[in-house]
Amino acid sequence: MEESKMGKDVEAAKTEEVVATEPTITPTTNNTASKSNKNTAAIVLSIFALVFGCAGLALGWMGFQKSSTPLTFLSSGTDGNSANFVEGSIAEVADKVSKSVVSIVTSTKTTDFFGQSYDSAAAGTGIIVTEDGYILTNKHVINGANKVTVVLDDGTTYENVKVVATDPLNDVAYLKIDDVSGLTAAKLGDSKTISVGQQVIAIGNALGQYQNTVTSGIISGIGRSVTASDDTGYNTETLTDMIQTDAAINSGNSGGPLVNAAGEVIGINTATSTSAENMGFAIPISSAKGMLSQLIETGSAKRTYLGVYSVEITPEVAKAYNLPVSEGVYLYSPSSYSAIVKNSPAAKAGLKDKDIVTAINGVKVGASGSLANLIGEYKPGDTVQLTVIRDGNETAINVTLEGYSD
């Protein structure tokens, strides 16, 4: 494949979507700089009605240190999303989870138009996911920072913090506190089984005051798509499959957990609406598990990818393309290029243009998450079974996933 074509394939596989604009939302990092700073200033986000979806190619930075402790995933057969809060349980769950919620304080050196340098600071939130110091947060919380400090719920401060990986497909960053042990790790739930109307709480470092706050509400929507840009308006990133909640997500809450009634993290709080009341957004936690597992096992991480252009199937899309199903993804490219990226895992497995993917390892695409986010739960080298409809017939195709490198 020619270099120029590959570049287009990679970019389209990451971001190609047809969208309709809705209200504007902003990220929830609290910026305490006295002057404007492009690297740490608030990102402007717009909500979009998703028409086209993609299984994105994505790049993860290399991690620096192997972890000796496992992720606190759910036990097999347990689904905390069926639990409900009862009288007094919000306080109990919040108290338990808050021990795993940290403040992320960043420092950025900036040069203004007149050549004068100054330091600016911003504050966000993070989630401890291993006892030896791996932390999840939003990528926009640490963008451009030359120093990252972590403050625990009890006030303990760590300055030996590194950014070990980022996921450009999602607004997710992975941090590591060096030479630490005995931290309280959060329990990660399953965002694939969440439902609209489910009760949740949001915990975070509200207003950059380094003290956790708790708000409660419900999941008011799933599968939402937003696009993010910095204050220049030129650098944008599309975030798909977001969880919408009416639990208040305040300034400084970026990177904090959205938690179910069983005390499990099901999302990473990311943004709140500036033009609509009671509208916040969180990234599904399951989409971050693949890179987390790699970091813990090997000390490095890449985002897995399938390598296709795809259209999210809705009843309208099914009618327009005369498809036999109303859910899943349709492997289709509106350009002259194939929907299957050359030399990708999808190509090696024999996927073809106009295939319909309805499930990954039995998990329904669409109902349980977008194709890209479901793929994100796995590691490079994992083999997944896709349920595919081709020429009206259902078949199973095994695909060995790979990690994307530019």
N, C-alpha and C positions, 0 to 999 in steps of 0.2 A: 504493500500500500504506500502511495506517495505520502511524503511528510505532511503536505498541506491538507490532504484528505484525512489522514489520521488525526490531525489536530481538530478538524471539524467534527469527526466522529466522536472523539473524546469529549469535546465540549458539549455536543448535542446530547450525548448519552448522560451527561451530568445534569444539564439544565433545560433541555428542549421541552417547552410547554406552551400551550395556547391558553391564555388566561383572560378573565374579565375582572376589572378593578372594582374593589369594594373599599371599606373604610381603612384609614391609616392607623397603624399601631407603632409603638416604640418599644425598644428593649428596656430591660429593667435594671440595668446597671446604674448606680448612683455615681456621678462624676463630681468630684470635689475640687477640681481645678479652678483656679481663679480666672483663667483665660481659656478660650476655645482651643480644643486639641483634636485634630482629625483622627488620631489613633485611638483615643479613649472616649471621644464624644459619643452621644447616643446615636444608635443606628435608627434609621427611619424604615419602618416596615409597612407593607401593604398587604391586606388580606386578598386572596384570589380564589375564585371558583375554579377548581381544578378540572381541566378537560383532558389534557395530555399528561401522562405520567411517564417516568423512566426508571429503569434499573440502572442507577448511575455508576459510572466509573469514578473512583475516588482515591485520593492519595492521603496516606497517614505518615506523619514524621516518625523517625526511628526513636524508640524509647531508650532510656539510659541505664535502667537498673531492673534486674529481674526480681520479682516479688516472691516471697517464701510463703505467703498465705493465700488461701483460696477466696474467690468471690463468695459472698453470702447470697447464693441463689436460692430459690424456693425448692423445697423438697418435692420429689416427684408426686404428682397427683394432688397437690395442694394449690388452691386458687383463692388467694386473699381478696380478690375482687368481688366475691360473693358476700363479704362481710359488710355489716352496717354499723355505724356509730350508735351507741346507746348513751344514756345520761352519764356524764362524767368521763366517757371513753376518749373524747377529743383531747382532754387535758392529759390523760395517761399516754396516749399515742404520741402526742406532741412532745411530752417530756422525754420519752424514750428515744424518739428519732432525733431530737435536738442535739443530743450528744454526738451525732454524726454529721451535724451541719456546721460549716465553718464560714468565717468571713474571709474573702479574698481581697487583699489590698494591693493595688498596683501603683507603680511609679513610672512615669514616662518623661523623658527629657525632650523638650520641644524647642525649636528655633522659630521665632516669629518673622514677619515680613522685614523687620529692620535688622535681622541678624542677631537678636538678643536671645539667649537661651534661658529657659526656666524649667522647673520641675512641676509636673501636674500629677494629681493623684486621683484614683477612682476606686470604688468599692463595689464588690459583688458578693456572691455566695457560692459555696461549693459543697460537695457531698463526699464524705469519707467512704471509700468502698473496700479498702483492705486495712487490716490492723497495722501494716507497715508503711502506710502513708500514701497510697494511691487515692487521688481525688478527682471527681468529675466536676466540671463547671462549663459555662458557655465560652465559646471561642471569643466572642466579642468582649468578654470580661477582661481577657488578658492580651488582646491585640495591641501590639506596639509597646508593650511593657518591657522596661529594662530591669525591673525588679518585681518579684511577686512575693508577698508575705501572706501567711496563713494564720488566722487567729481562731483558736478553738472556742467552743461554747463556754468553757470555764476561764477564758482569758489567756491561756497558754499561747505563746506566739512562736512561730517558726519562720525563719528567714532563709533557710537552706532549701528553697523550693525551686524545682525545675518544671518547665513545660516539656513533657516527654512525647506528646503526640497531639495532633489535631485531626479532625474529620471535616474536610471541606464540603462534603455533601450535607452535613448537619452542622449546626452552630454548637459544636461540642469540642471541648479541650480536656486533655488528660494531664494532671499534675502529679508530681511525686515529691514528698518530703523525704529528704535523705536521712538515713541513720535514725529511724524512729521505730518504735514498736509499741504494742499495747493500746493502739487507738481503737475507738468504738466504731466499727464499720456498720453502715446501714444495710438493711436487708432489701435486696432488689426483687421486685415483683415481676409480673408478666403483663406487659402493656397490650399484648395481643388479645386478651380476654376482657378488656375494659368495656363498659357499656354506658350509653347516654343515660343520665339520671343517677349514676353511681356517686356516692358521697366521697368527698376528698378533702384534704387540708393542704395548704401551701405553707411552707416554712422558709424563711429567708432573713437576710440581713437588711431589714427595711431602712431605707434612707441613709445607708452607709454608716449606721451608728454602732456596728459591730455587736449588736444584740439581736438575737433571733426573735421574730414575730411570727404569729400563727394566724391564718385566716381559714375559713371553712366555706364549703360550697358543694357543687356537684359538677360532674362532667356534663357540659352542655352541648358538646359536639365532638366528633372524631373525624379523622381523615381530612382535616383542614389544610390548606396550603397557603403559605405566606412567602413574600419575597423581601429580602433585606438589602438595604444600601446604606453606605456611610453618609456623612453630612455633605459630601460633594455631589452625591446623587449618581455617580458614575460606577462605583464598585458595588455590584449587587450579588446576592446569593439567594437562591430559592430553597425554602425549607418546606418539605412535603410531609403529609401525614401527621400534622400537629394535633395535639389534644386541646380542645377549647374548654375552658372552665370559667365559672362565675366566682370562684374563690379569688379574692382580691390578691393580685400580684403587684406589690408595691415597688417603688424605686429602690434598687439595691438587692432585689430578690433574684436577679438573673443568676442561673446556675444552681439554685436551690431546688429541693425536692417537692414534687407533687406526690402525696402519700394517700394510700387507701386506708380503709378502716382497720385492716390487719397490721398496719404499721409498716407496709412495704412501699418502697419507692417505685412509682409507675411512670414518672415523667420528670423531666428537667425543665424547670420554669424558665421561660425565655423572653416573653414579650407581653405587653398589655396594650389595649386599644386607647388611643387618644380621642377618638371620635365616636365611641360607643361605650355605654356603661356596662360594668360587670363582664368584661370580655378579656380574658387572658389566655396565653398559649404556652404549652409545654411540649418538649420533644419526647416521644415514647422511649422509655428506658430500654426496651428490648433491642432497639436499633444500635445501641452503644455497647452491647454485650460482646459482640465479636471482637472488637478492638481491645476491650478490657481483658478478655480471656487471653489474647495474644501477649499483652503487656505482662500479665501475671506469669504466664508460662515461659516466655522467651525474652522479655525485656524490650521487645520492639513490636511495632504494630503497623499494619497496612489495612486499608479499607478493602473488603472483598467486593468483587464486581462480577456481573454476569456478562455485560457487553451487548446490550440491545437498545434500540429505540422502541418505545412502546406507548400505546394509547390506553389510558385507564378506561375500562368499559363501564359505561352507565347505560341505562335504558335508551337514552338518546343516541349514544354512540353505537349501541347494538343495532338500532334501527337504521342509522345512517350507513353502516357498513354491512348490513344484513348478516349479523352474527347470530349464532345459535344460542348464546348465553348472554346474561345481563350483568355479569360480574367477572372480574379477572382483568387481564391485560392483553391487548392485541398487538402483536409484534409487527409494527408498521412504521415506515418512515415517509413523511410527506415530501422529502427531497428525492433526488435521483439515486441516492445512496441506499444500499441494502439496510434493512432494519437490524441485521446481524453484523456486529463489528468484526472486521477481519482479524483472525488469530485470537479472538477472545474465547473465554470459556464456553460461551453460547455457540460459537462457530465450531469449536472442537467437539462439542456434544451433538452436533447435527441439527440444532434448531434452525428453522427456516422462516422466511418472510411470511406473514399472515398466519403464523401459529398463534394459538390462544393459550395463555398460561393461566390456569385456574387455581392451582395450589402448589405450595412448596412443602414437601414432607408432610402432606396431608392438611396443612394449614391453608385456609382459603385466602387467596389474594384479593384484596379489597375489603372484605368483611373484617379481616384481622390485621390489615396493614397494607401499605403499598409494597410493590415488588422490591423496590430499593431498600426499604426499611426491614423487610423480612429477610432479605439477603444479608443485611448488616448484622444479623444476629450470629452469623457463622464466621469461621476463620478461613484464611487461605489454605487450601489443601482439603477442606471439608467437601464431601460429595453429598449433594442434595438431589432428591427426586422431584422433578417437576411433573405435574399433571398437565398434559398438553392436548388440546383439541386441534387436529389437523385434518382438513378435508372432511369434517363432520364426524371423525372418529376420535375417541379418547385413547391416549397412549401415555406411557410413563417414560420419561427421558432422564437419565442420570447425568448430572453436570458436576464436574470438579471445579470448585471456585478458586479464583486466584486473587492475589493482592495487586492493586494497581500501582505502578511506578511510572513517573513521567520520564 
